[in-house]
Amino acid sequence: MRIFLLILLLLPSLAVAQNRAKVEGQFRGWLEQVVWPRAAGQGVDRGTFEAAFSGVTLNWDLPDLVPPGMAPPARQLQRQSEFGAPGKYFNRGSVDGATNVGRQMAQRHAQTLARVERATGVPGRIILAIWGRESGYGRADIPHDVFQVLGTKGFMSTRAPYFTDELIAALQIAQRGAAPRGMKSSWAGALGQPQFMPSNYLAYATDGDGDGRADIWGSDADTIASIGTYLNRHGWVPGRDWGFEVRVPASVSCGLEGPYQARTIADWAAMGVTRVGGKAFPVAELRGAGSLMMPAGRNGPAFIVTPNFYVLKDYNTSDLYALFVGHVGDRIQYRVGDFAGRWGSVGGLLRSDVASLQRALVAQGHDVGGADGLAGFKTRRSIGRWQESRGQPATCFPDAGIVAAVTR
């Protein structure tokens, strides 16, 4: 009887093992039938292909996997995580760590940073802040094998076509001479110290130390030059700042947030928007375009940002990421302190709640930028406009009361 019970207990795990073995076989077939012809068409030779996938098996621990024969997870389930307070992004450890090490790196790499700034127009402090955020200036562990990650996600994930394209790009990098087992990535396939996806490596990786190759894993100079090149080619405007912390009077609606409502910085100043600390806006910036940016609505610091802020968002499509980079860059070079504005106690909603709010706003004619459960500037702006249309003070940020009022 005991042996019989033991067999019953083992049957599910044996079935799982057999199923995974079957899927592994399908994976090898997919590599040969789909990936190899595409790679060969991009100039990848057979030796490079075989070296890249030598010993590579599927990584079943990666997120968003859809094994063959299974349906993708329901979108609603993907939204059940918490929508956090913006202020948490600027926790003391992250800000101080990126700042303090960044100042050391500014001294260590002063000549390289100056050279790259001359070539690209991108300030060294901004390059340093991105480097610090992405990989802790090369100190963060980047543990994954990119061919296992992209192979797995290209074969069976919710965004399989995207990751398959990136897998082909990774093979092209190996064909250029990178050692496949040395191409370490994040769990999403982002490579090296600047965390470039392989297609971005092909487009923007730059030789910064003059050895004839772009090594974003082991070369600090190549990492610095590559980040500068990326921002330059995404439209960084030399001579302009990223933005300024400001005070926004009650007479200026938070519903004016976003790049589509930009006006000259002189116009914002004429409306009563002032820099914190009594500073004037630089004269050279007054005629340039600026946009209102309030990542927590009326519950946190406010900013007038320039087009360069949105270049930083091209690196990582997050307002908070771009703000972190600009702020840490300023702390590195100008030794500024914390924001003058304080982050309010907001957040804590489920993403599904925010998504319900977004869908309700869309039904009423608002453009929220997509019902993804994240309150980007279009959602914040729409909340403010909804509040104002009902004679309420605009806060431009989701909370439980607003969700209940809009969705009822």
N, C-alpha and C positions, 0 to 999 in steps of 0.2 A: 504493500500500500504506500509506504513512504517513497519508494522508488517511483511509483506511478504519479504521486503528487509532485515530486521533484520534476518529472518530465513535463507535467502540465504547466508548472511555473516557468520552465525554460522555453516552452514553445513560443511565446510572444517574442522573446529576445532573439530566438533563432530565426523567426520569420523576418524580423527587422534586419538582421544581419544578411539574410539571403536577399531581401529586397534591395538593401544598399549595395550588395555585390552586383546585382543586376543593373542598378543605376550607374555604378562605376563603369560597367561594360558599355553602357549607352554613352557615357561621357567620352570614353576613348573613341568610340565610333564617331561621335560628334566632332571631336578634334580632327579626325582624319577626313571626314566627309564635308565638313563646313569650314573649319578654321584653316586647315592646311591649304586648300585652294585659294582662299582669300589672301592668306599670308604670302603665298608664292606669287600671287598677282601684284603684291606690293614689294617684291624683290627680296623676300626672306628665303634663304636657302634651306635645304633639308637638314643640314647639320645644326643650324641655329634652332630650327623648330624642335628637333629631337632633344637638344640640350636644354631648351626651355621647359619641356614637359617631362624630363627624366625624373622618375620617382614622384611626380605630382599626382596626388589623389584629390578627390573632392573634400572641401572643408565644410562639414555639416554643422558647424557652430556659427556660421555667418548668418546675419539677419536677412529677412525677406526672401527666403528660399522657397521655390515652388518645384519640388521634384516632379519628374514626368508622371502624368496621370493624376496629379492633384490639382485642385482648383486654387487660384490665388486667394489669400486671406481677404475677408471682408474689409472694405475701406474703413467702415465705422470702428472696427476693432483697432485699427492702426492709430486712431485718434484718441484713445482712452488715456494717454499719458497726460501728466499735468502741464498746464501752461504756466510757466514760472514767472516770477517777478523779474523785471529787467535788471534791477539793481544787483541781483545775484551774479550776473555776468562779470561784475566789477568787484569781485571779492578781493579782500586785502592781499591774500597770498598771490593770486594771479597778477594783479597790478604791480605789486612791489617786486615780485620775482622778475617779471619781464622788464621792469624799469632798472633794477639794480644790475642785473647781468647785462642788460642793454648798454648801460654806461661803460661797463668794462669792455664790451665788444666795440663800442665807439672809439675807444682809445686804441685797442688792439688792431683794428682794421681801418684806421683813419685814412690811410692812403687809398685803399681799395674803395672805400665809401666815397671819397672825394672824386676819384676817377669815374666811378659809375654815375655819380650825380652830374658830372660834367657831360657824360655821354648820353644820359637819359632825361635829365631834368628832374629826376625824382630825388627828394631830400634823403640823405642817409638815415635820418631819424625814423622816417617812414619805413624804409627797407628793414631797419633793425626791428621795429615793432612787429612787422609781419613775420619775420624770422622767429622772433621770440614767441609769438602766438602759435605759430604752426608747429614748431618742433623744439621749443625751449632752447633756441640757438644751437641746435644739433645735439642737445643732451637728452631729449626724450627718446624712449625706446620705440623703434619702428620695426616691429617684429615679424611682419608677414611676408611670405613669398608672393610676389605680385602675380606670378603665373597661376598659383593655386587660387588666389583670391579672384582674379578676373576670369580664370577658367571656370571656377564654380559659379560665379554670378552671371557669366555669359551663358552658361549652360542651363542654369535653373534659378532664376531670380525674377522678381517682379519687373525689373528693367533690363531684361536679358539683351535686347538689341544694343542698348547703350554700352553695356559692359563688354559685349562682343567686339564692338568698334574699338574700345579702349584696349582690349586684349591684342588686337591686330597692331595697334600703335606700340604696345609694349614689345611685341616681337620685332618691330622695326627698330626699336632702340637697341635690342640685343644684337640685331644684324649690324648695327653701327659699331659694335665692339663692346658693349656693356656685358659683364658677366651675368648670366641669368640668375644665379643663386645670390648674387650681390645686389639685385634690384629689389630692395626691401620696401615694403609699402604699409600703409594703414589697412584696416579691415575693409575699406572701400576702394583700395587700389591706388591711393594717392602716394606719390613717390618722394622719398628723400626728405631733405631738410626744408625745402619750400613747399612740400606736399603738392606737387604738380600731378594731375592726372597724366597718363602717358601722352595723350594728344597735345596737352599743353607743353610737355617736355619737348616734343618734336617742334612745336611752334616757337617756344620762348627760351628754352635752356641755352645758356651762354657760357662760353669759356672765359672765365674771369682771371685765371692765373697764367694764361698763355701756354698751357701744355698741349693744346690742340684738341682737347675734349671737354665736354661739359659734364662734370661729375658732381651732381647735386646731392650725393650721399656722403662723400668724403672731403670735398673741397669747400671751405668757407667762402673763398673768393668767387667760385662758380655760383654758389648759392646767392650771394649778394648781387652779382651781375644778372642772374636769371630773374630774380624778383624785380629788379629795376627795369629790365627789358619788358617783362610782362606788363607792368604798370604804364610804361612809356607807350607801348603799342595798344593799350586800351584807352589811351587818350589823356594821360596825365598832362595838365597844363603847367609848364614851368613858371615859377614866379608867383603862383597862387597858393594860398594855404588850403587846408582841408576844411576848416570851419572854425567857429568861435562860439563859446558858451555865452548865452544871452539871457536877459530877463524880458519876458513877453507880457506887456500890460493886458489887463482884462479886456481892453478895447480891441485887441487883436485876437481873432478867433483861432483856436487851435485847429479848426477845420481848414485852415489855409496851409496845412502841412503838405510837403511833398514836392518833388522836382517839377511837376507839371504846373505848379503855381509859383514858379520862381519869379523873382523881380530883382532889380538891382539892390545891392546892399544899402545904397543911399536911400532907396525907397523904404526899405524896412526901418532904417533909422528915422526917417521922417514920420513913420507911423508910431514911433515911440519905443521901438525895440532897441535895447541898449546892451552893450557888452557888460559882463560882470566885472566887478572891481573898479568901475568907473573909467575903464580904458576906452579910448576911441577906436573905431574901426580903422585899420590902416588906410591911408589915402589912396594907395594903389589898388585897394579892393573895392572902393565905393562904386565904381562904374560897372563892376563885374556882377554876374548873376549870383544870387544866393537863394537858398530854399530853407524854409522853416522845417526843423526836425525835432520832434518831441516824442522820444521813444516810449515814454510812459504817460503820454498826454499831459494833463495838468498835474500829474502825480510824480513829477521828476524833473531833472534838468532839461533845459531847452537850448537849441543851437540854431545858428544860421550856418548852413553848410554850402560849400562851393561845388562846382562840378567834379572836383577831385575826390570829394567824398564818395560819389557814385562810381568813380574808378576803383576805389577801395572795395566797394560792394561787388564789383565784377570779380574780385579775387575770392570773395565768399559772400553769397547773397544774403547778408544779414545786416540790418542797421546797427545792431549792437556790436558786431564784429568790426565794422568800419569805424564806429565810434571808439572802440577799444584801441584800435591801431592808431588813430589820430591822437588820442589822449596819452597813450604810453609813449608815442613818439615825442610829444611835447614834454612829457616828464623827463625823458632821457636827455633832451637837448636844453630845454629851458628851465628845468627843475621846478615846474609848476606843481601845485598841490592837487588835492581832490577837487571834484566839481563843487562849485558853490551851491548849486541846487541839490536838494536831498531827495533820494528815491523814496517814494511813498510805499506803504504796505499794501501792494496790489499783487495780482496774480493768484495762483492757487486754484483757478478753474480747470476743469478738464478740457482738453483740446476739443473733445466732442461738443462741449457746451459752447465754446467759441465758434466752432463750425456751424452749429445750429443758429447762432446769432448772425453769422455771415450769410447763411442761406436766407434768413428772414429779411435781412437788409437788401439782398439782391432782389428778392421778390417785391420789394418796395421801390426798386429802381436805382439802387446804389451800386457803384462799382467798388467791390471790396478786394479785388485782385485774386479771387479764388477762395473757395470755402475749405481752407486747409487747416483750420484750427489755430493759426498763428496770426497775431494782430500786427500786420505790417502797416505801413503808413496809409494805404488806401482804406484799410479797415478802420484805423484810428480816425482818419478824416471823415469817413462815413458815419461813425458813431457820433462825432461832433455835430455833423450836419443834421442828423436825426434828432439829437437833443435840442439844437437851436430851432428846428422846425416846430417844436412843441413848446417853445418858450422857456426851455430849461438851460441852466448854465452848462456850457460844453466842457466835458472833461476829456473826451477823446481817448478813452481807454475802457476795455471791457471789465465789468464786474457783475456780480450775481444779480443785482437789481436791474442793470441794463439788459442783461440776457433775458430776464423774466418779462420786462416791459416790452421788448422788441418782438419776442417770439410768441407772446400770448395771443 
